[in-house]
Amino acid sequence: MEEIELKFLNIDVGEIKTKLSKIGAKVKFDDHTESYPFLSEDFCGFNSTKKFLRVRKVNGEIWITYKDPMTDSEMTTRKEIEIKVDDYEKAITLLESLGFKRGTVFKKHRVHYELGDVHFELDTVGNIPTYLEIETQTEEAMKKICLELNLNILEGKKGTIVEIYPEKFNL
């Protein structure tokens, strides 16, 4: 599946929650997430121009996620494959056994909303102000949802949060 993402910084969280409710988006979970990126010559956890591989615990579930490098677009556009697994430590051990190096754990608090196949995340990571991430399956859907939420699509940021705020991650 291809995913299209944009991140909106400097948001009014209360206002965004109200807007999401008004358009019919529903909260699916409000929880902490923990994930490990896996690194190799072609894989990087914070550089969206490289392949991406991680194991994540979110909302009581464990997922292995692979993403292609970002394509040239105004939005973060990447092919994504996710596989649900039942054992966090075994998933980590499997990827390490395949030669990948486990990166630094990445923790955040996430409030996840859904409206059909559109996902909205209010993410709080460390000392970075809460930001909104919108994920759609097409650029047209992204444009439409930004209009519905009265968000200036040109203010949406592409890339990973680490790429957007490298100074916050000591890179």
C-alpha positions as CSV (number, residue, x, y, z in Angstrom):
1,M,0.0,0.0,0.0
2,E,1.2,3.5,-0.7
3,E,1.0,6.0,2.1
4,I,0.9,9.8,1.7
5,E,1.8,11.8,4.8
6,L,2.1,15.4,5.9
7,K,3.0,16.7,9.3
8,F,1.5,20.0,10.6
9,L,3.5,21.7,13.3
10,N,2.5,24.6,15.7
11,I,-1.1,23.5,15.9
12,D,-3.7,24.3,18.5
13,V,-4.4,20.7,19.7
14,G,-7.9,21.5,21.1
15,E,-8.9,23.2,17.9
16,I,-7.7,20.2,15.8
17,K,-9.6,17.8,18.1
18,T,-12.7,19.8,17.6
19,K,-12.3,19.9,13.8
20,L,-11.6,16.2,13.7
21,S,-14.8,15.5,15.6
22,K,-16.8,17.8,13.4
23,I,-15.8,16.0,10.2
24,G,-16.6,12.6,11.8
25,A,-13.1,11.3,12.7
26,K,-13.2,8.8,15.6
27,V,-10.5,8.2,18.3
28,K,-9.3,4.7,17.9
29,F,-6.6,4.8,20.6
30,D,-4.8,7.2,23.0
31,D,-1.6,5.5,24.1
32,H,2.2,5.5,24.2
33,T,4.1,3.8,21.4
34,E,7.5,2.3,21.4
35,S,9.5,1.3,18.3
36,Y,13.0,0.3,17.2
37,P,14.3,1.2,13.8
38,F,16.6,-1.3,12.2
39,L,19.7,-0.1,10.4
40,S,22.0,-1.4,7.6
41,E,23.7,0.1,4.6
42,D,20.4,0.6,2.8
43,F,18.1,1.1,5.8
44,C,17.9,4.2,8.1
45,G,15.4,5.1,10.8
46,F,15.4,8.8,10.2
47,N,16.3,9.4,6.6
48,S,13.2,9.1,4.4
49,T,15.4,8.9,1.2
50,K,16.4,5.4,2.4
51,K,14.5,2.2,3.1
52,F,12.9,1.9,6.6
53,L,12.3,-1.1,8.8
54,R,11.0,-1.1,12.4
55,V,9.3,-3.1,15.1
56,R,6.6,-1.2,16.9
57,K,4.3,-1.7,19.9
58,V,1.2,0.4,19.6
59,N,-2.3,0.0,21.2
60,G,-1.5,-3.5,22.5
61,E,-0.3,-4.7,19.1
62,I,3.1,-5.4,17.6
63,W,3.9,-4.6,14.0
64,I,6.9,-5.0,11.7
65,T,6.9,-2.2,9.2
66,Y,8.9,-1.8,6.0
67,K,8.8,1.4,3.9
68,D,10.4,2.2,0.5
69,P,12.4,5.4,0.2
70,M,10.3,8.5,-0.3
71,T,9.4,9.4,-3.8
72,D,9.9,12.9,-5.3
73,S,6.7,14.6,-4.3
74,E,5.4,17.6,-2.3
75,M,4.2,15.1,0.3
76,T,5.9,12.1,2.0
77,T,5.0,9.3,-0.4
78,R,6.2,5.8,0.4
79,K,5.2,2.2,-0.3
80,E,4.5,0.6,3.1
81,I,4.1,-3.0,4.1
82,E,3.0,-3.9,7.7
83,I,2.9,-7.3,9.3
84,K,1.2,-7.9,12.6
85,V,3.2,-10.3,14.9
86,D,2.6,-11.6,18.4
87,D,6.0,-11.3,20.1
88,Y,8.0,-8.0,20.3
89,E,11.2,-9.5,21.5
90,K,11.1,-12.3,18.9
91,A,10.5,-9.8,16.1
92,I,13.5,-7.8,17.2
93,T,15.6,-11.0,17.5
94,L,14.5,-12.1,14.0
95,L,15.6,-8.8,12.4
96,E,18.9,-8.8,14.3
97,S,19.5,-12.4,13.1
98,L,19.1,-11.2,9.5
99,G,22.0,-8.8,10.0
100,F,20.1,-5.6,10.9
101,K,21.4,-3.4,13.7
102,R,18.8,-2.2,16.3
103,G,18.7,1.6,16.4
104,T,17.7,3.7,19.4
105,V,14.2,3.2,20.8
106,F,11.7,5.8,19.8
107,K,8.9,6.6,22.2
108,K,5.9,8.9,21.8
109,H,2.4,9.5,22.9
110,R,-0.1,9.1,20.1
111,V,-3.8,9.9,19.8
112,H,-5.0,8.1,16.7
113,Y,-8.1,9.1,14.8
114,E,-9.7,7.5,11.7
115,L,-12.1,8.7,9.1
116,G,-12.6,5.9,6.6
117,D,-9.1,5.2,5.2
118,V,-7.7,8.5,6.4
119,H,-5.6,8.4,9.6
120,F,-4.8,11.3,11.9
121,E,-2.2,11.2,14.6
122,L,-1.6,13.8,17.3
123,D,1.9,12.9,18.3
124,T,4.0,14.1,21.3
125,V,7.7,13.2,21.2
126,G,10.0,14.4,23.9
127,N,10.2,18.2,24.1
128,I,8.7,18.7,20.6
129,P,5.3,20.4,20.7
130,T,2.4,18.1,19.7
131,Y,2.0,17.9,16.0
132,L,-0.6,16.5,13.6
133,E,0.3,13.8,11.1
134,I,-2.2,13.0,8.4
135,E,-2.0,9.8,6.4
136,T,-4.0,9.2,3.2
137,Q,-3.6,6.8,0.2
138,T,-3.7,9.5,-2.5
139,E,-2.5,13.1,-2.9
140,E,-6.0,14.1,-3.9
141,A,-7.4,12.7,-0.6
142,M,-4.7,14.7,1.3
143,K,-5.8,17.9,-0.5
144,K,-9.4,17.2,0.2
145,I,-8.9,16.5,3.9
146,C,-6.7,19.5,4.4
147,L,-9.5,21.7,2.9
148,E,-12.0,20.1,5.2
149,L,-9.8,20.8,8.2
150,N,-9.0,24.4,7.0
151,L,-5.3,23.5,7.0
152,N,-2.9,25.2,4.5
153,I,-1.4,22.2,2.7
154,L,1.7,24.3,1.9
155,E,2.4,24.4,5.6
156,G,2.5,20.6,5.8
157,K,6.0,19.2,6.3
158,K,7.2,16.0,4.6
159,G,9.8,13.6,6.0
160,T,10.3,12.1,9.4
161,I,10.0,14.1,12.6
162,V,13.7,13.5,13.1
163,E,14.4,15.2,9.7
164,I,12.1,18.1,10.6
165,Y,13.7,18.7,14.0
166,P,17.2,17.2,13.8
167,E,18.5,19.4,16.6
168,K,16.1,17.8,19.0
169,F,17.5,14.3,18.3
170,N,21.3,15.1,18.5
171,L,22.1,14.2,15.0
